[in-house]
Amino acid sequence: MTTFSTSAFLIRKVDYGDADRIVTLFTRRCGKVAAIAKSAKKSSRRFGGVLELFSEMDVVCRVGKKGGMLLLQEASLRQPFPAIRSDVVKTAYASYWADIVHQWMESEQVNEGIFELLAHAFTELDQGTTPAAAVSVLFQLQFLAMAGLAPNLEACAKCGKPLEAGASGGFPFSLEKGGVQCPRCSRAEPEGPGRVQLSVGTVMQLRWVGNRRLPAAARIRFTDQALVEGSRLLEAFVPYHLDRFPKSLRVLRQLRDA
């Protein structure tokens, strides 16, 4: 048998039988993996207080010879992020981001950029110095860019004409075409649920964030309008391309609207 150690985020867990838990980890070295934590529900000595959602941990896993499920042998906390789990809205945001990673990333697909992005998002959410909505817009834009699925905010998705920064009235975004449309092309198509209207300022801010690496992008200070429009766009764009509407996003919207 082979063992490996790595840092990891706990993004999902389910009970298995009377004593065990199956955990989904997004790891730095191995990407997304599932592992079984034996006696996690009964033995406080091995995993007591460690296997909490969204925590960053150091883990040791054992690989079976026959290719079965990984066995989680050891886990120790690096960053518990307790403020996330003590606030229902923060928990909803973190659950939505974890769902994006879980649904989009293939098993064992290594991406250290996304690992660092998740670390940044959970840290900001836990500390509360940046509005959660702003962290969420940043997370979604950066994730989409790293996954090669960034929305087209540079040119018209239909005719390819570069957008004019000085245009009045803003630009409609087509979920089907994956990008903004120029005024001429948008007038040729009917209004519908697959379109999201964006102001020029919002397009410029979202484009700036999507085109920069995380350290620079994290310095953005979104306008109130860009936060509202950006959240509306990305929370429509992500489910459209996932081909499913995450339950976590539905919960998040209900909490925000309450």
Rosetta silent file (secondary structure, phi, psi, omega in degrees, C-alpha in Angstrom):
SEQUENCE: MTTFSTSAFLIRKVDYGDADRIVTLFTRRCGKVAAIAKSAKKSSRRFGGVLELFSEMDVVCRVGKKGGMLLLQEASLRQPFPAIRSDVVKTAYASYWADIVHQWMESEQVNEGIFELLAHAFTELDQGTTPAAAVSVLFQLQFLAMAGLAPNLEACAKCGKPLEAGASGGFPFSLEKGGVQCPRCSRAEPEGPGRVQLSVGTVMQLRWVGNRRLPAAARIRFTDQALVEGSRLLEAFVPYHLDRFPKSLRVLRQLRDA
SCORE:     score description
SCORE:     0.000 S_00000001
   1 L     0.000  153.945 -178.392    0.000    0.000    0.000 S_00000001
   2 E  -118.631  140.419  175.445    1.017    3.599   -0.636 S_00000001
   3 E  -118.027  154.190  174.753    0.470    6.611    1.576 S_00000001
   4 E  -145.182  154.522  177.513    0.629   10.296    0.743 S_00000001
   5 E  -124.628  148.360 -178.837    0.276   13.535    2.697 S_00000001
   6 E  -166.275  161.732  169.999   -1.024   16.891    1.514 S_00000001
   7 E   -82.852  151.791 -172.454   -2.903   19.972    2.621 S_00000001
   8 E  -157.743  153.466  170.307   -6.624   19.855    1.862 S_00000001
   9 E  -106.929  135.879  175.412   -9.982   21.549    2.226 S_00000001
  10 E   -85.526  110.387 -175.574  -12.957   19.511    3.399 S_00000001
  11 E  -107.758  -10.012  177.707  -15.692   20.367    0.889 S_00000001
  12 E  -163.215  146.852  174.396  -18.219   17.587    1.510 S_00000001
  13 E  -151.260  144.194  178.104  -18.931   14.817    4.026 S_00000001
  14 E  -139.585  145.610  176.176  -21.607   12.138    4.401 S_00000001
  15 E   -70.211  145.175  179.698  -22.200    9.494    7.037 S_00000001
  16 E  -135.719  109.262 -176.773  -21.429    5.936    6.003 S_00000001
  17 L    70.184 -158.714 -175.694  -22.820    3.123    8.116 S_00000001
  18 L   -81.905  -23.750 -170.215  -22.932    3.419   11.877 S_00000001
  19 L  -128.194  -22.356 -169.727  -19.416    4.705   12.489 S_00000001
  20 E   -98.764  164.957  172.126  -17.689    5.928    9.320 S_00000001
  21 E  -133.424  143.292  171.220  -17.772    9.065    7.203 S_00000001
  22 E  -102.385  124.652 -177.369  -16.935    9.580    3.550 S_00000001
  23 E  -115.402  143.122  172.129  -15.213   12.923    3.013 S_00000001
  24 E  -105.224  124.586 -177.337  -14.506   14.802   -0.200 S_00000001
  25 E  -115.798  138.842  168.853  -11.246   16.709   -0.065 S_00000001
  26 E  -105.533  110.334 -170.054   -9.853   19.275   -2.445 S_00000001
  27 E  -106.051  157.987  177.711   -6.126   18.828   -2.014 S_00000001
  28 L   -71.322  -41.950 -172.481   -3.083   20.751   -3.128 S_00000001
  29 L   -87.850  -29.237 -169.118   -1.150   17.710   -4.390 S_00000001
  30 L  -124.388    3.596 -178.024   -3.865   15.405   -5.716 S_00000001
  31 E    73.310 -147.064 -177.861   -6.869   17.564   -6.612 S_00000001
  32 E   -84.853  126.247  178.671  -10.325   16.358   -5.618 S_00000001
  33 E  -138.150  153.569  172.992  -10.388   12.998   -3.846 S_00000001
  34 E  -109.376  140.925 -179.603  -12.869   11.001   -1.777 S_00000001
  35 E  -143.520  153.113  177.692  -11.720    9.119    1.303 S_00000001
  36 E  -101.994  129.608  177.577  -13.323    7.085    4.048 S_00000001
  37 E  -102.124  102.576 -176.669  -12.675    8.128    7.644 S_00000001
  38 L   -68.436  133.580  177.281  -13.082    4.959    9.714 S_00000001
  39 L    59.560   23.802 -178.182  -14.869    5.351   13.069 S_00000001
  40 L   -64.574  -27.837 -178.178  -15.056    9.122   12.546 S_00000001
  41 L   -82.818  -20.141 -173.628  -18.517    9.245   14.157 S_00000001
  42 L  -111.173  -30.887 -174.309  -17.537    7.252   17.250 S_00000001
  43 L  -100.143  108.175  177.026  -13.867    7.883   17.958 S_00000001
  44 H   -77.786  -15.499 -177.735  -13.076   11.390   19.212 S_00000001
  45 H   -70.578  -37.483 -175.015   -9.424   10.414   19.615 S_00000001
  46 H   -84.172  -48.475 -171.482   -8.695   10.152   15.881 S_00000001
  47 H  -128.966   14.591 -175.733  -10.756   12.911   14.258 S_00000001
  48 L   -57.134  119.823  177.047  -12.522   14.765   17.062 S_00000001
  49 L    73.937    6.371 -176.691  -13.232   18.371   16.034 S_00000001
  50 L   -99.307  -43.179 -172.916  -11.118   18.084   12.889 S_00000001
  51 L   -83.684   65.594  177.334  -13.471   16.992   10.120 S_00000001
  52 L  -104.895  139.136 -179.912  -15.449   20.227    9.869 S_00000001
  53 L   -55.015  141.465  175.266  -16.634   21.574    6.532 S_00000001
  54 L    75.005   -2.751  177.981  -14.447   24.245    4.884 S_00000001
  55 L   -70.616  148.703  170.246  -11.522   23.627    7.239 S_00000001
  56 E   -97.785  131.518 -173.857   -7.994   23.498    5.864 S_00000001
  57 E  -134.282  162.119  162.724   -6.145   20.422    7.104 S_00000001
  58 E   -99.994  124.756 -176.200   -2.986   18.395    6.735 S_00000001
  59 E  -124.578  153.359  172.245   -4.076   14.881    5.837 S_00000001
  60 E  -123.388  123.617 -178.942   -2.445   11.506    5.385 S_00000001
  61 E  -121.367  150.481  178.053   -4.251    9.040    3.109 S_00000001
  62 E  -114.156  135.055 -179.545   -3.563    5.437    2.254 S_00000001
  63 E  -101.262  127.841  178.488   -4.128    4.009   -1.201 S_00000001
  64 L   -76.804  154.494 -179.394   -5.304    0.412   -1.457 S_00000001
  65 L   -64.930  -33.202 -175.080   -3.666   -2.043   -3.851 S_00000001
  66 L   -90.788   11.441  176.058   -6.911   -2.839   -5.623 S_00000001
  67 L    75.927   20.825  178.405   -7.777    0.777   -6.372 S_00000001
  68 L   -75.131 -170.808 -178.929  -10.549    1.048   -3.806 S_00000001
  69 L   -64.186  144.499  175.705  -11.508    4.180   -1.902 S_00000001
  70 E   -61.470  149.833  174.441   -8.755    6.063   -0.123 S_00000001
  71 E  -108.556  121.625  176.703   -8.495    5.609    3.627 S_00000001
  72 E   -79.142  111.771 -177.154   -8.060    8.794    5.652 S_00000001
  73 E   -90.793  -43.652 -177.869   -5.469    7.844    8.252 S_00000001
  74 E  -139.866  151.243  175.539   -4.628   11.186    9.874 S_00000001
  75 E  -153.265  130.428  177.111   -5.945   14.738    9.808 S_00000001
  76 E  -134.007  143.774 -174.931   -4.790   17.830   11.675 S_00000001
  77 E   -74.441  137.320  167.688   -6.139   21.357   11.454 S_00000001
  78 E  -103.773  -52.942  178.182   -4.258   24.162    9.739 S_00000001
  79 E  -137.923  112.739 -176.417   -7.054   26.739    9.525 S_00000001
  80 L   -81.277  -20.615 -178.294  -10.469   25.906   11.029 S_00000001
  81 L    47.713   56.597 -174.304  -12.279   29.056    9.775 S_00000001
  82 H   -66.550  -29.057 -177.385  -14.835   28.914   12.639 S_00000001
  83 H   -65.858  -24.768  178.278  -16.541   32.208   11.749 S_00000001
  84 H   -66.104  -48.136 -174.894  -17.813   30.677    8.501 S_00000001
  85 H   -76.542  -14.517  179.716  -19.739   27.894   10.236 S_00000001
  86 L   -89.886   -1.178 -178.892  -21.120   30.214   12.950 S_00000001
  87 L  -129.188  123.048 -172.747  -22.920   32.428   10.410 S_00000001
  88 H   -66.031  -34.883  179.676  -25.639   30.959    8.167 S_00000001
  89 H   -70.269  -43.475  176.791  -25.035   33.385    5.288 S_00000001
  90 H   -62.187  -40.050  177.093  -21.291   32.768    5.326 S_00000001
  91 H   -60.800  -39.082  179.705  -21.960   29.033    5.446 S_00000001
  92 H   -66.027  -42.428  177.350  -24.211   29.382    2.388 S_00000001
  93 H   -61.905  -49.135 -178.913  -21.539   31.258    0.432 S_00000001
  94 H   -61.540  -38.090  178.751  -18.852   28.723    1.348 S_00000001
  95 H   -63.973  -39.453  178.872  -21.196   25.846    0.439 S_00000001
  96 H   -64.575  -45.766  179.344  -21.835   27.391   -2.982 S_00000001
  97 H   -64.461  -40.776  178.241  -18.119   27.783   -3.709 S_00000001
  98 H   -62.925  -37.674  177.000  -17.439   24.239   -2.502 S_00000001
  99 H   -63.122  -40.713  178.954  -20.219   22.996   -4.797 S_00000001
 100 H   -59.760  -47.888  179.482  -18.613   24.760   -7.770 S_00000001
 101 H   -62.676  -45.096 -177.202  -15.287   23.057   -7.070 S_00000001
 102 H   -63.831  -42.252 -175.254  -16.929   19.692   -6.419 S_00000001
 103 H   -78.507  -33.971 -173.331  -19.079   19.757   -9.557 S_00000001
 104 H   -89.885  -32.581 -174.726  -16.582   21.229  -12.001 S_00000001
 105 L   -84.788  132.762  174.834  -13.293   19.607  -11.023 S_00000001
 106 L   -73.381  153.967  177.412  -12.561   16.092  -12.203 S_00000001
 107 E   -59.637  135.305  177.235  -11.255   13.627   -9.635 S_00000001
 108 L    62.767   20.974  173.567   -7.486   13.902   -9.099 S_00000001
 109 L   -87.431  107.715 -174.667   -7.247   16.937  -11.406 S_00000001
 110 L   -79.556  131.761  176.182   -4.510   18.992   -9.755 S_00000001
 111 L  -152.107   95.708 -177.022   -4.861   22.785   -9.864 S_00000001
 112 H   -68.296  -27.006  177.479   -2.873   24.710   -7.277 S_00000001
 113 H   -62.488  -44.201  178.700   -4.301   27.999   -8.547 S_00000001
 114 H   -69.665  -34.021  175.182   -7.824   26.938   -7.604 S_00000001
 115 H   -60.579  -46.303  178.966   -6.536   25.608   -4.279 S_00000001
 116 H   -66.089  -35.713  177.624   -5.047   29.051   -3.513 S_00000001
 117 H   -63.252  -43.927  178.588   -8.247   30.735   -4.699 S_00000001
 118 H   -64.371  -39.476  177.617  -10.324   28.650   -2.296 S_00000001
 119 H   -62.154  -42.903  178.869   -7.880   29.456    0.510 S_00000001
 120 H   -63.909  -45.725 -176.939   -8.183   33.174   -0.240 S_00000001
 121 H   -63.715  -45.808  179.525  -11.998   33.071   -0.409 S_00000001
 122 H   -65.359  -37.624  179.055  -12.395   31.137    2.864 S_00000001
 123 H   -64.431  -47.062  179.911   -9.888   33.417    4.629 S_00000001
 124 H   -63.825  -40.936 -179.551  -11.667   36.594    3.505 S_00000001
 125 H   -65.708  -41.818 -179.550  -15.064   35.154    4.382 S_00000001
 126 H   -66.257  -42.086 -177.306  -13.883   34.057    7.821 S_00000001
 127 H   -75.704  -31.074  176.296  -12.237   37.407    8.632 S_00000001
 128 L    75.135   15.304 -179.848  -15.172   39.461    7.338 S_00000001
 129 L   -80.593  -21.524  177.746  -13.074   42.434    6.200 S_00000001
 130 L  -115.691  136.699  178.567  -14.409   42.176    2.625 S_00000001
 131 L   -54.582  137.792 -177.501  -18.143   41.914    1.852 S_00000001
 132 H   -58.237  -36.279  179.692  -19.109   38.299    1.174 S_00000001
 133 H   -63.461  -37.843  179.096  -20.794   39.279   -2.103 S_00000001
 134 H   -68.147  -41.166  177.322  -17.537   40.838   -3.335 S_00000001
 135 H   -62.274  -38.502 -178.361  -15.549   37.727   -2.383 S_00000001
 136 H   -67.360  -42.888  177.187  -18.092   35.592   -4.232 S_00000001
 137 H   -61.891  -45.908  178.093  -17.892   37.625   -7.444 S_00000001
 138 H   -59.628  -47.249 -178.598  -14.097   37.472   -7.299 S_00000001
 139 H   -58.964  -48.968 -176.142  -14.130   33.721   -6.614 S_00000001
 140 H   -64.318  -43.013  179.305  -16.483   32.915   -9.473 S_00000001
 141 H   -63.604  -46.072 -178.695  -14.642   35.072  -12.030 S_00000001
 142 H   -67.080  -39.817  178.898  -11.231   33.727  -11.065 S_00000001
 143 H   -62.345  -47.366 -178.746  -12.458   30.128  -10.964 S_00000001
 144 H   -60.702  -39.494  178.734  -14.034   30.410  -14.411 S_00000001
 145 H   -64.430  -43.976 -179.657  -10.843   31.915  -15.823 S_00000001
 146 H   -68.057  -29.916 -179.081   -8.681   29.137  -14.334 S_00000001
 147 L   -86.205   -0.476 -179.573  -11.089   26.471  -15.592 S_00000001
 148 L    75.369   24.755 -176.582  -11.024   27.896  -19.133 S_00000001
 149 L  -125.973   26.934 -176.002  -14.698   28.903  -18.987 S_00000001
 150 L   -62.947  138.893  175.087  -14.427   32.662  -18.498 S_00000001
 151 L   -64.575  145.171  179.608  -17.345   34.740  -19.792 S_00000001
 152 E   -81.254  109.070  179.331  -16.502   36.812  -22.865 S_00000001
 153 L  -117.045   11.880 -175.351  -16.442   40.444  -21.757 S_00000001
 154 L   -97.811  -39.625 -174.031  -14.039   41.715  -24.415 S_00000001
 155 E  -145.786  164.826  179.766  -16.015   41.660  -27.675 S_00000001
 156 L   -60.456  128.750 -177.498  -19.486   40.946  -29.006 S_00000001
 157 L   -70.096  -12.997 -178.542  -20.153   37.216  -28.689 S_00000001
 158 L  -101.374  -52.847 -175.800  -22.040   37.260  -32.003 S_00000001
 159 L  -101.032  -12.829  178.361  -20.157   39.543  -34.432 S_00000001
 160 L    82.062    3.725 -179.540  -16.801   39.752  -32.648 S_00000001
 161 L   -71.523  131.049  178.162  -16.681   43.540  -32.644 S_00000001
 162 E   -58.505  143.146 -179.510  -14.675   44.936  -29.664 S_00000001
 163 L   -73.582  146.227  178.452  -16.868   46.628  -27.085 S_00000001
 164 L   -97.215  120.919 -177.281  -16.761   50.389  -26.817 S_00000001
 165 L   -61.745  -26.910 -177.349  -16.084   51.577  -23.271 S_00000001
 166 L   -91.106    7.688 -178.187  -18.008   54.778  -23.907 S_00000001
 167 L   -64.998  142.855  178.632  -21.202   53.086  -25.101 S_00000001
 168 L   -94.353  149.726  175.817  -24.371   54.244  -23.389 S_00000001
 169 L    88.320  -10.237  177.642  -26.998   51.900  -21.988 S_00000001
 170 L    78.682 -165.057 -174.816  -24.626   49.017  -21.273 S_00000001
 171 E  -136.932  138.482  172.257  -24.562   45.581  -22.854 S_00000001
 172 E   -81.243  143.009  177.745  -26.766   42.487  -22.617 S_00000001
 173 E  -105.476  127.421  178.830  -24.993   39.251  -21.738 S_00000001
 174 E   -96.462  116.236  177.467  -26.166   36.096  -23.523 S_00000001
 175 L   -63.328  -37.700 -178.561  -25.892   32.955  -21.394 S_00000001
 176 L   -64.704  -42.856 -177.956  -26.255   30.788  -24.482 S_00000001
 177 L   -87.982  -11.565  175.620  -23.402   32.523  -26.355 S_00000001
 178 L    76.500   21.677 -179.091  -21.300   32.962  -23.236 S_00000001
 179 E  -167.926  177.447  178.781  -20.640   36.652  -23.635 S_00000001
 180 E   -76.454  161.675  177.644  -21.808   40.214  -24.052 S_00000001
 181 L  -125.981  146.456  176.684  -23.393   41.504  -27.225 S_00000001
 182 L   -72.633  160.868 -178.152  -23.017   44.840  -28.959 S_00000001
 183 H   -55.686  -38.676 -177.646  -26.146   47.050  -29.228 S_00000001
 184 H   -64.794  -47.794 -178.784  -26.636   46.208  -32.895 S_00000001
 185 H   -69.035  -35.142 -178.311  -26.584   42.433  -32.413 S_00000001
 186 H   -68.347  -31.808  178.872  -28.683   42.579  -29.255 S_00000001
 187 H   -68.686  -22.134 -178.594  -31.470   44.488  -31.043 S_00000001
 188 L   -83.009   -5.856 -179.051  -31.741   41.649  -33.554 S_00000001
 189 L  -119.848  145.926 -179.367  -32.603   39.126  -30.856 S_00000001
 190 L   -71.442  153.124  173.392  -35.674   38.991  -28.613 S_00000001
 191 L   -65.655  151.194  179.463  -35.461   39.631  -24.878 S_00000001
 192 L  -169.920  174.753 -177.885  -35.535   36.484  -22.773 S_00000001
 193 L   -67.846  -16.107 -179.366  -34.508   34.801  -19.507 S_00000001
 194 L   -87.408   14.120  179.093  -31.140   33.886  -21.010 S_00000001
 195 E  -123.604  139.382  179.023  -30.008   37.514  -21.091 S_00000001
 196 E  -125.844  124.030 -178.661  -28.565   39.610  -18.264 S_00000001
 197 E   -82.330  131.792  179.642  -28.181   43.362  -18.676 S_00000001
 198 E  -124.665  137.081  174.014  -24.848   44.835  -17.582 S_00000001
 199 L   -73.736  161.992  179.263  -23.821   48.479  -17.304 S_00000001
 200 H   -60.327  -42.889 -179.652  -20.604   49.598  -18.968 S_00000001
 201 H   -61.115  -39.646  178.497  -18.958   50.132  -15.571 S_00000001
 202 H   -64.750  -44.425  179.069  -19.807   46.601  -14.462 S_00000001
 203 H   -58.558  -43.958 -178.562  -18.378   45.108  -17.662 S_00000001
 204 H   -64.138  -41.622 -179.488  -15.154   47.053  -17.173 S_00000001
 205 H   -70.154  -43.249  178.919  -14.752   45.954  -13.532 S_00000001
 206 H   -64.108  -39.747  178.155  -15.568   42.307  -14.208 S_00000001
 207 H   -62.592  -43.098 -178.525  -13.195   42.284  -17.178 S_00000001
 208 H   -61.267  -44.350 -179.478  -10.399   43.765  -15.053 S_00000001
 209 H   -66.731  -41.746 -177.366  -10.803   41.108  -12.357 S_00000001
 210 H   -68.571  -22.026 -175.504  -11.019   38.245  -14.840 S_00000001
 211 L   -95.854    2.937 -176.523   -7.835   39.286  -16.643 S_00000001
 212 L  -121.641  154.571  175.768   -5.569   39.463  -13.588 S_00000001
 213 L   -69.804  162.077 -171.386   -3.938   37.002  -11.272 S_00000001
 214 H   -53.918  -48.277 -176.867   -5.426   36.601   -7.813 S_00000001
 215 H   -57.025  -39.912  178.638   -3.109   38.945   -5.814 S_00000001
 216 H   -75.917  -43.251 -177.560   -3.878   41.882   -8.131 S_00000001
 217 H   -62.028  -32.512 -177.092   -7.542   40.989   -8.688 S_00000001
 218 L   -68.390  -12.424  179.843   -8.148   40.819   -4.924 S_00000001
 219 L   -83.747   -4.529 -177.582   -7.399   44.543   -4.620 S_00000001
 220 L   -64.077  144.629  171.392  -10.567   45.479   -6.552 S_00000001
 221 L  -121.368   99.354 -176.274  -13.232   47.518   -4.807 S_00000001
 222 L   -66.388  143.219  169.177  -16.478   46.823   -6.634 S_00000001
 223 L   -71.659  161.989  178.313  -19.087   49.536   -6.956 S_00000001
 224 H   -59.753  -40.001  179.958  -22.502   48.692   -5.515 S_00000001
 225 H   -65.364  -41.673  179.593  -23.902   48.430   -9.037 S_00000001
 226 H   -65.397  -35.394  178.122  -21.131   46.092  -10.168 S_00000001
 227 H   -65.319  -45.120 -179.403  -21.728   43.845   -7.138 S_00000001
 228 H   -65.044  -50.327 -177.278  -25.461   43.571   -7.836 S_00000001
 229 H   -69.965  -39.521  179.238  -25.082   43.041  -11.587 S_00000001
 230 H   -64.275  -41.884  177.138  -22.001   40.832  -11.256 S_00000001
 231 H   -63.183  -43.562 -179.956  -23.707   38.562   -8.735 S_00000001
 232 H   -61.976  -43.439  179.854  -26.795   38.310  -10.941 S_00000001
 233 H   -64.104  -54.612 -172.327  -24.690   37.441  -13.989 S_00000001
 234 H   -68.664  -33.112  179.149  -22.381   34.885  -12.398 S_00000001
 235 H   -78.365   -4.742  168.418  -25.103   33.153  -10.394 S_00000001
 236 H   -99.728  -39.673 -177.078  -26.910   32.626  -13.708 S_00000001
 237 H   -66.678  -44.831 -177.789  -23.814   31.822  -15.786 S_00000001
 238 H   -62.869  -52.469  178.105  -22.375   29.181  -13.444 S_00000001
 239 H   -61.456  -34.394  179.798  -25.555   27.037  -13.138 S_00000001
 240 H   -59.436  -44.041 -177.571  -26.156   27.392  -16.898 S_00000001
 241 H   -85.022  -20.289  170.556  -22.778   25.823  -17.677 S_00000001
 242 H   -74.710  -20.758 -175.064  -22.974   23.316  -14.837 S_00000001
 243 L    63.580   29.299  174.054  -26.314   22.254  -16.323 S_00000001
 244 L  -162.036  152.687  179.625  -27.735   22.147  -12.823 S_00000001
 245 L  -103.051  108.974 -176.425  -28.821   24.639  -10.191 S_00000001
 246 L   -59.681  136.892  176.480  -26.900   23.952   -6.958 S_00000001
 247 H   -59.345  -34.518 -179.778  -29.079   23.601   -3.878 S_00000001
 248 H   -62.411  -34.943  178.635  -26.506   25.703   -2.020 S_00000001
 249 H   -70.994  -37.099  177.492  -27.137   28.633   -4.354 S_00000001
 250 H   -62.935  -42.440  177.424  -30.890   28.370   -3.820 S_00000001
 251 H   -63.812  -43.574 -179.744  -30.318   28.481   -0.040 S_00000001
 252 H   -59.732  -44.641 -179.676  -27.937   31.439   -0.408 S_00000001
 253 H   -64.491  -39.899  179.354  -30.491   33.436   -2.375 S_00000001
 254 H   -63.052  -41.041 -179.796  -33.221   32.702    0.155 S_00000001
 255 H   -68.644  -39.462  179.824  -31.019   33.901    3.008 S_00000001
 256 H   -67.704  -34.145 -176.775  -29.963   37.067    1.196 S_00000001
 257 H   -84.807   -9.351 -175.864  -33.544   37.927    0.304 S_00000001
 258 L   -68.781    0.000    0.000  -34.874   37.282    3.819 S_00000001
